[in-house]
């Protein structure tokens, strides 16, 4: 992309205004964009699973591998939903047994804060009018159902149009070098997202298993449910880890008569999350994500304000995608450099470097054959 006729200041202002306009558009169209992004995210997961299946079973065709990946994803999702629904209902029923401890904790907290103690849990629940909340609950369920349907529709169309994507790339980029660069960028984004998913899955599972072991040793009820919750929330950067530490500790505080068990659960889960997140996770990531920690926190708030919980869940992959795309153009490369951890937006990636700088890649010399004299 040439920038002749534009000063550096004007070009940077144009980039900033473009980013603001894109952000405003995303926020105004969050109801449509969020299901689409989730569908793309699921499509990448299914595609990655299909390639793993083909590596394990070399004789399987690509279509069959994708079908197996979809089937495995559906089974895992349904099993997870049933597990959460079953344990949530049992958990709500058990809360009735913890009402005396909750009343004691509320009274103690009010005494320490110097405020008037509120009514006990039974009286508060008894004064609630369920009819007043039926409309809100029904609206939330309707929004969830419509979003889930949109995600499935988008996912079906994305999977169905996979084969035509290569042909579209050929038609879109007539020049061989441009086509190679576009394929290179798409591959780099895909690899970054796939590695992020793999790393978050492994580290989240490790934290969940170790946390489940601690809770079983302490005697916390529903340790499997809490471990599954910890695994899920760890896909949300920073905030998810805090939720996975605090909620089981609060439940232990309600379950046991003393405070020792809750302190043990809180300290152990914090130590596990800290060690895995600050020692193991950076070693696994290496330069794959190459994002500044401050950018991770800022992206969580930015995408969360744009797209809600979906944006928080996808904040890191979306920022990686934006960083790689911005790095391809000289006018926006400075933004990618600021987002990266080491100043190299595509760390460890040397291929295509000359092309990104505007120089044509050199092709290997053709092999010349000795010509036979005629006659």
N, C-alpha and C positions, 0 to 999 in steps of 0.2 A: 504494500500500500504506500503510495507516494504522498508526501506531505508538502510538496512544493507550493509556495504561495501562502503558507500558514506559518506564523511565528510559533515558537515553542509555547509561549504563554497562551495564545489563542487555541492551540491544539490541546493543551492541558485543560483549559476551561471547557472546551467542547467535550472532552472525555468525562469530566466531572458532571456536566449537565446531562450527558447521556446516562451515566450511572444513576443520577437522581430520577430521571424520567423512567428508567427501567424499574427502579425500586417502587415508584408510585404506581406504575402499571401493575406490578406484581401484587401490591397490596390491594388494589381495587379489584383484581381478578383472582383473589386468593381461593375462592370457592371452586374455580375451574383449574387453576394452576396446581394446587395442592394434590388433588387426585392424579393429575398427569405426572407429577414428579414422583409420587409413590408408585405409580405404574411403571415408570422408567426404572426406578430403584428395584422393584420386583423383577423386571425383565432382565436386568443385569445379574441379579442373584440366580435366576433360572438359567441364564446363559452360562454363568460360571459353573453351576452344578452340572449342566450338560457336558461341559468340557471335562470336568472331573470324571464323569461317568464314562466318557469316551476314552480317557486315559486308563481307567480300570478295565473297561471292556472294549478293546480296540475294534472288535468286529461290529459294534453297534453303529448304525447310521446316524447322521446328525439329527434327522427328524425324530427318530425313536428316542435319542438321548434327550431332546427337548421335551418330548412327551413324558418320559420318566421323571425329568426334573420338575415338570408341572405337577405330576401326581405326587411326588415326594413333598413338594411345597404345600399342596393342599392338605395332605395327611398330617403334616407337622402343624399347620395352622389350626386345623380342626381339633387335633388332640390338645394343643395348647389352650384353645378356647374352652373346651370341655373341662380341662384341668382347673383353669382359673375360675370358671363358673361354679364348679362343684366345691372348691375350697373357699370361695368367697361366701357362699351361702352358709357353709359350716362355721366360717369365721364370724359372721354376723350373729349367729345363734350363740356362740361362745361368749360374745361381749356381754350378754346378760349376766353371766356368772361373775364378771369382773366389775359390776356396778358398784359394790361397796368400796373396792380399791380406787375406782375412779373418783368417787365422792370424797374419799380421804385425800387424794392428790389435789383435787380442786380446792378443798378447804385449806390444805397446807400452802398451796401456791398463793391463795388469796391472803392468808395470814402473813406470809413473807413479804408480799407486795404492799401490804397495808391497805387493802381494799375490802369492800364488803363481799363476803362469800356468796356466790350465785346459788341458785337452786340446785338440788341434786339432779343427777342424770335422769332418774325416773320421772320426776316432775317436768323437766324440760321436754323429754320425749312425749309425755302425756299431753302437753300443751300444744304440740305441733299439730297442724291441720294438714293431713296428707293430701286433701283435695286441692289445697292451694298450690301444691307443687306438681300436680299431675300434668298440667299444661306444659310446664318447663321440661319435665321428664319426657313427655311425649314428643316435644319439639326436638330435644336432644337425640332421642332414638331415631326420629325421622331424618335428621341431618346426618347421623352416622350411617343409616341405611342407604341414603342417596349417595353419600361419598363412597361407600363400599361398592355400590353398583357402578359408579363412574370409574373407580379404580379397575374393576374387573373388565369393563368395556374397553378402557384405554389399553389395558394389558393384552387383551385379545387382539386388538388391532396392531399393537406393536409387534407381537410375536408373529402375526400373519404377514407383516410387511418386512420381515427380516431379510428375506431373500432378495427383495427388490432394492435393498439399501446400497449394495455394491454397484448395481447398474445406475442408480441415481448419482452416486459419487463420480462415476465415469462421465456421465452427461454433464454434471455440474462443473467439473474441473477438466477442461479439454487438455490443458498442458499436463504432460506426464509428471513434471517436477511438482506442480501444484497439487496434483492428485496424490502423489507420494507423501507430500507434507501433510495434507488433510488426513490421510489414513494414519500417518504417524501420530498426529495430535489426538485423533479419536482413540487409537490404541493406547496412548499414554494415559488418557483420562480413564479409560476402562480398566487398565491395570491398577491405577491408583485407587479407584473405587473398590475394585475386587480385593486388593490388599488391605484396604481399610476395613472392609467387611470381615475378612478372615482374621485380622488382628483383633478387632473388637469382639468377635465371637469367641476366639481362644481366651483372651484375657477376661472377658465377662464370665465365661464358663469356669475359669480357674478361680476367680473371686467368689462365684456362687458356690462352688464345691467346698472351698476352704471355709466360707462363712457358714455353710450348712453343717460342716463338721464341728465348728465352734458352738453353734446353737444346739446341736444334739448333745454335746458334752455338758453344756450348761443346763439343758433340760427345757429349752424353749419349745413350746408347742407349735405345730404347723411349720417345722423347719424347712420342709420341702417347698411349701408355698412361698415362704420368704426368700428361699434361695432362687426360685424361679423369678420372683419379682426383682431381685437384685440383678439377675442376668439380663432381664429386659431393660431395666432403667439404665444400665451401664452403657447402652447404645447412645444415650443422651449425654454429651460431654459435661463434666463438672457437676451440673445440677443432678444428674442421675446418680452419680457416685454419692453425693450428699444424702439424697433420699434413701438410697440403699443402706446407708449406715444408720441414719436417725430412726427410721420407722421400726426396724426390728428391735432397736434399743428401747424405744417407747413402749412397744408391746411387752418386752421383758419387764419393764418397770411396772406395768399394769398386772402382769401375770404373777410375779413373785411378791412376797410380803415385804422383803427388804429391798435395799438399793444395790447390793453387791453384784447380783447377777446382771442387772442392767448396765452397771459400770463395766463389767467384764465384756459383755457383748459389744458395747459401744467402743471400748478400747481395742478389742480384737478385730472388729470389722474395720475400724479406722486404720489399724496397722496393716491389715491385709490389702486394703485398697491403696494405701500409700506405697507399700513395697511394690505391688504389681504395677501401679500407675506411674511410678517415678523411677523404677529400676528395670523391670521387665519390659514394659510397654515401649520406652524409648529405644531399647536394644532391638526389639522386633520391628519397629517402624523404620529405623535408620533414616534414610533420605527419601523414603517412599512418599510421605505426605509433605515434608519440608515446610511445615506451617509454624509460624511463631506462636508460642503459647498465649500471648495476649490476643492474637488474631483469632485463636480458637474461642476464647471467651467473648470477644466482640462479635464474632460471627454467630454465636449462640443467641445473643440478644438481637442482632440484626435480623436474622432469618426467622427467629421466633416472633418478632414484631410484624414481619411481613406475612408469614404463613401460619402462625400459631404453633401448635405442638408438632405439626408436620415439619415446619421449618426448623424447630429445635432438633428433631430426630435426624433430619437430613442436613444439618448445618455444616458439618465437616465435608461430606462429599460435594455439596454445592459450592463451598469455598474453594475446594481443590479444582473443581471444574472451571470456576471463574478465573482462578489464578493461572491455569494452563492456557485458557483462551486469551486472556489479556497479555500473556507473555509472547504471543505470536505477532503482535503489532507494536511497532516502535512508539506510536503515540500513547499506548496504554501499558507498555512494558514496565514503566516506573511503578505503576500500581501493583503489578505482580511481584516486583522486587520488594516492595514494602510489605506485602503479605507473606512472603517467604521467610524462612527461619535463617538462612545463611546468605541471602542476597542473590541466590540462583534459583529462579522460579521452577526450573526443570532440572533439579540437581541430578548429577550423574548421567544426564542424557546428552550425549554429544552428537548423535545423529540428527541431521537436519539443522545443525547450528548455523552453517553457512547460508542455508536457505532463509532462516529467520532473520539474518542480518542483511538480506537483500542480494546476496551473491548467488549465482547459479552453481549448483554442485557439479563438480567435474565428473564426467563419465570415463570409465576405464578405456584405454586405447584399444581400438579394434585390432584383432589379429590379422596380419597381412600375410597373404600366401604368395610365394614366388610365381610369377607369371611365366607360362611356357611360351617361347617365341613361336609365332605363327609361320608356317611354311618351313 
